[in-house]
């Protein structure tokens, strides 16, 4: 008798979900998409450098400085982006100016 009451085949799943659920999820999904677009919006900078890309760019930039060292990473970014480069070190926007 206990196994019969715990068997999920005896329950009608549609009776457990209220009818207003699909109507309420549409505005929530639209709001979440709007907030994601605002969070993902990137101010365009006139200074070249790696993109922000939801915070992944700063992690990659900082990791490159840790892995390659300051001098080699600066040389890499200068070859890739030019003499004036914007990178992130320890989560802070940093400018590399060199010739």
C-alpha positions as a Markdown table, in Angstrom:
| # | Residue | x | y | z |
|---|---|---|---|---|
| 1 | Unk | 0.0 | 0.0 | 0.0 |
| 2 | Unk | 2.9 | 2.4 | 0.8 |
| 3 | Unk | 4.5 | 1.7 | -2.6 |
| 4 | Unk | 1.3 | 2.5 | -4.4 |
| 5 | Unk | 1.0 | 5.9 | -2.8 |
| 6 | Unk | 4.6 | 6.7 | -3.7 |
| 7 | Unk | 4.3 | 5.6 | -7.3 |
| 8 | Unk | 4.4 | 8.8 | -9.5 |
| 9 | Unk | 2.3 | 7.1 | -12.2 |
| 10 | Unk | -0.8 | 7.6 | -9.9 |
| 11 | Unk | -0.4 | 11.4 | -9.9 |
| 12 | Unk | -1.5 | 13.6 | -12.8 |
| 13 | Unk | 1.3 | 16.1 | -13.2 |
| 14 | Unk | -0.9 | 18.7 | -14.9 |
| 15 | Unk | -3.0 | 19.0 | -11.7 |
| 16 | Unk | 0.1 | 19.9 | -9.7 |
| 17 | Unk | 1.1 | 22.8 | -11.9 |
| 18 | Unk | -1.2 | 25.8 | -11.8 |
| 19 | Unk | -2.7 | 27.0 | -15.1 |
| 20 | Unk | -1.2 | 30.5 | -14.5 |
| 21 | Unk | 2.3 | 29.2 | -14.6 |
| 22 | Unk | 2.9 | 29.6 | -18.4 |
| 23 | Unk | 1.4 | 33.1 | -18.3 |
| 24 | Unk | 3.8 | 34.1 | -15.5 |
| 25 | Unk | 6.9 | 32.6 | -17.0 |
| 26 | Unk | 6.8 | 34.7 | -20.2 |
| 27 | Unk | 7.3 | 38.1 | -18.5 |
| 28 | Unk | 10.0 | 36.6 | -16.3 |
| 29 | Unk | 11.9 | 35.2 | -19.3 |
| 30 | Unk | 11.6 | 38.5 | -21.1 |
| 31 | Unk | 12.9 | 40.4 | -18.0 |
| 32 | Unk | 15.8 | 37.9 | -17.6 |
| 33 | Unk | 16.8 | 38.3 | -21.3 |
| 34 | Unk | 16.6 | 42.1 | -20.9 |
| 35 | Unk | 18.8 | 42.1 | -17.8 |
| 36 | Unk | 21.2 | 39.7 | -19.6 |
| 37 | Unk | 21.5 | 42.1 | -22.5 |
| 38 | Unk | 22.1 | 45.1 | -20.1 |
| 39 | Unk | 24.7 | 43.1 | -18.2 |
| 40 | Unk | 26.4 | 42.1 | -21.4 |
| 41 | Unk | 26.5 | 45.6 | -22.9 |
| 42 | Unk | 30.0 | 46.7 | -23.4 |
| 43 | Unk | 31.1 | 50.3 | -23.6 |
| 44 | Unk | 33.2 | 50.7 | -26.7 |
| 45 | Unk | 36.6 | 52.0 | -25.9 |
| 46 | Unk | 38.9 | 53.9 | -28.3 |
| 47 | Unk | 41.9 | 52.0 | -26.7 |
| 48 | Unk | 42.6 | 48.6 | -28.3 |
| 49 | Unk | 42.9 | 45.5 | -26.2 |
| 50 | Unk | 41.2 | 42.3 | -25.4 |
| 51 | Unk | 37.4 | 42.4 | -25.1 |
| 52 | Unk | 35.5 | 42.2 | -21.9 |
| 53 | Unk | 33.2 | 39.3 | -22.9 |
| 54 | Unk | 31.2 | 38.9 | -19.7 |
| 55 | Unk | 34.3 | 39.0 | -17.5 |
| 56 | Unk | 36.2 | 36.3 | -19.3 |
| 57 | Unk | 38.6 | 38.9 | -21.0 |
| 58 | Unk | 39.9 | 40.2 | -17.7 |
| 59 | Unk | 40.5 | 36.6 | -16.4 |
| 60 | Unk | 42.4 | 35.7 | -19.5 |
| 61 | Unk | 44.4 | 38.9 | -19.4 |
| 62 | Unk | 45.3 | 38.4 | -15.8 |
| 63 | Unk | 46.1 | 34.8 | -16.3 |
| 64 | Unk | 48.4 | 35.7 | -19.2 |
| 65 | Unk | 50.4 | 38.1 | -17.0 |
| 66 | Unk | 50.7 | 35.4 | -14.3 |
| 67 | Unk | 51.7 | 32.7 | -16.7 |
| 68 | Unk | 54.1 | 34.6 | -19.0 |
| 69 | Unk | 55.4 | 37.2 | -16.6 |
| 70 | Unk | 55.1 | 41.0 | -17.0 |
| 71 | Unk | 57.6 | 41.6 | -19.7 |
| 72 | Unk | 56.6 | 38.8 | -22.0 |
| 73 | Unk | 52.9 | 39.5 | -21.6 |
| 74 | Unk | 53.5 | 43.2 | -22.4 |
| 75 | Unk | 55.5 | 42.3 | -25.5 |
| 76 | Unk | 52.7 | 39.9 | -26.6 |
| 77 | Unk | 49.9 | 42.6 | -26.2 |
| 78 | Unk | 52.1 | 45.2 | -27.9 |
| 79 | Unk | 52.6 | 42.9 | -30.9 |
| 80 | Unk | 49.0 | 42.0 | -31.0 |
| 81 | Unk | 47.3 | 45.4 | -30.4 |
| 82 | Unk | 50.0 | 48.1 | -30.8 |
| 83 | Unk | 51.8 | 50.6 | -28.6 |
| 84 | Unk | 48.9 | 51.7 | -26.4 |
| 85 | Unk | 46.9 | 48.7 | -25.0 |
| 86 | Unk | 44.2 | 48.3 | -22.4 |
| 87 | Unk | 44.4 | 45.1 | -20.3 |
| 88 | Unk | 43.2 | 43.9 | -16.9 |
| 89 | Unk | 45.6 | 43.1 | -14.1 |
| 90 | Unk | 44.0 | 41.9 | -10.8 |
| 91 | Unk | 40.6 | 43.0 | -12.0 |
| 92 | Unk | 41.7 | 46.6 | -12.6 |
| 93 | Unk | 41.9 | 48.2 | -16.1 |
| 94 | Unk | 45.5 | 48.9 | -16.9 |
| 95 | Unk | 47.1 | 50.7 | -19.8 |
| 96 | Unk | 50.4 | 49.5 | -21.3 |
| 97 | Unk | 52.3 | 52.3 | -23.2 |
| 98 | Unk | 55.5 | 51.2 | -24.9 |
| 99 | Unk | 57.5 | 51.6 | -28.1 |
